[in-house]
Amino acid sequence: MEDRLIRFVLFSGFLSVLLCSSHDYVWVRDRKTWKEAQDFCQKHYLDLATARTDEEWSEIDKLRAKNGSKTWIRLYDDVNGWRWSFRNECPSFTRWHKKQPDNYGGNQDCVMLHSNGYWHDENCNRKCAIICQSDQRPVLVSDPAMSWTQGQRLCRENYTDLHTVKNERENQLLQMMVRDDGCVWIGLYRHPDRSYTNQTEKQTDQEECPAVDEDGRVTEELCSEKLFFVCQTPLSVRRQVLRLKVKAGDNVSDKVTADAVLKEVQKKLQEQGLAADVKFSWQEQLNGTVFHKLNKQRYRSRC
């Protein structure tokens, strides 16, 4: 049995943790038009209420249920609302065009692929070519043009389903197939009640704006109608600095150690329930390094 001398070095570094809380929401019991409500919220808070996650939507809906009345909101966008027709899967890849999806008119719940390779949300009743998913390769059906629902039915009856686009390579393949077609349906869609509308321009008396009705459903109401509304407050941000001591071999790279420790700390804290969007970063010393050595300790190991 051989004795081997192993040397460990104790390092110290400062970890900066950026904590962002969610928005707070405020019910305003004062009937206003959508534009008047937005002006009020922007003056006294941040803006009309926006819901981008299920948690934020839950907070808004609690206020709506407590007061039991139609309520103006700014927009509702469930980031988990889009689904592929095949197996109802969440998208892991998207290729939206700039400013898409925009739900123009409040009824764009299906997705089309343009010849430039970018995706647009569109009214599901528009007549377009379709791309079906099969066991072999994508199948383009352009005659006759059909709605998204008609295309879904045809693909399911004759192939597998409307096509699911999983990566950029597949998207480029489909792009080459659709160059001569004005619009082509793919399998991405969302439920109408989980769509959003973003109204920022001046409205006419006949235009509609996003609201939540008495049953908690997202609706479109005349922007000139006077309703109660919900404002949202700015995010609050808090920074906390932690001092960490790390024991490692003295030949370890500063950057390698820092990256490894950061990943491990973030993993452990999230396992304890810390929000996944908390930001972590190391505070560098004046010489550009993260850690500085505290002392050396020697340990004797038997091999």
Secondary structure, 3 states (H helix, E strand, C coil): CCEEEEEEEEEEEEEEEEEECCCCEEEEEEEECHHHHHHHHHHHCCEECEECCHHHHHHHHHHHHHHCCCEECCEECCCCCEEECHHHCCCCCCCECCCCCCCHHHCCCEEEECCCCCEEEECCCCCEEEEEECCCCCEEEEEEEECHHHHHHHHHHHCCEECCCCCHHHHHHHHHHCCCCCCEEEEEEECHHHCCCCCCCCCCCCCEEEEECCCCCEEEEECCCCEEEEEECCCCEEEEEEEEEEEEECCCCHHHHHHHHHHHHHHHHHHCCCCCCCEEEEECCCCCCCCEEEEEEEEEEEC
